[in-house]
Amino acid sequence: MAFDKKQLKLVIYNTLIKYSAIEPRIYSKIAYKLVCGTIARESLWGTYLYQDSKRFTYETHGLGIGQCEMPTFDWLKGLYGKKFGFSESVYMDLITDLDLAILICRLRYFANSKPLPRDDHPLILGKYWDEVYNGNPRYGTPEEFVETYNKYVK
């Protein structure tokens, strides 16, 4: 069962606003919609807190509402852990710490050199998600991003 639509959107918004006090570029309307869409696509709005697989391992599958994988978490922790105050966090915290999972999702885009899209149309966001966050058509397409975005975010 997914999170309530309005409540999770408020948590995402508040998390991005909170961390924008450290780095103002963390929050923007586009960033907010992109993170919402990512969480909708990756975990079906929080339905899955780890990737559902018969061969699940913590080393190879994503955790949390953003479905972050361990190497990505470790990389982002090395880049931003001290600045954003999660240097003591461990990968497993992504399952229970919404604030951390949302921040990590946003930081994955923040660490990319390609700027965020200027248009917040779901298909444009979906293409950006696919290029920067997903990267494997077996795990979703921009069109599937749009489908889950429309179901959970709109």
C-alpha positions, 0 to 999 in steps of 0.5 A: 500500500502506497503512502497517502498522496498529500501526506508524502508530497508534504514530507517531500516538500518539507525535506527539500525546503529544509535542506535548501537552507544548506544548499539553495539549489536543493529546492525548486519547483522542478526538483520537487516534481522530479523527486515526487515522480522518481519516488512514484516510479521507483517505489510506487509511492512508497509501496516498496521499501526495497526492490522486490526480487527473488534474488534480493541482496542489499549489495545489488538492489535499491532501498528506500522510497527512492530505491537507491543502490548501495554504491550510489548511497556510498558515493553520495555520502562521500560527496555530501554526507558532512555537508548535509549531516548524514555522514554517520548514516548507513545504507540500511537507514534508507528503509526507515528514514524518509528524510534521508531517502528523499535527500539521497534521491534529490542528491542523485540529481544534484550530483549530475552535471546536466542541469535540471529540465526547465519544463515540468511536463511529466514526459520531460521529467521522465526522460531526465529521470531515465537518463540520470537516475534509471539508465536501464530500460528493463527497469522503466521507461519515460512513459512508465514514469509518466504513468506513475507520476499521473497516478501518484503525484498529480 
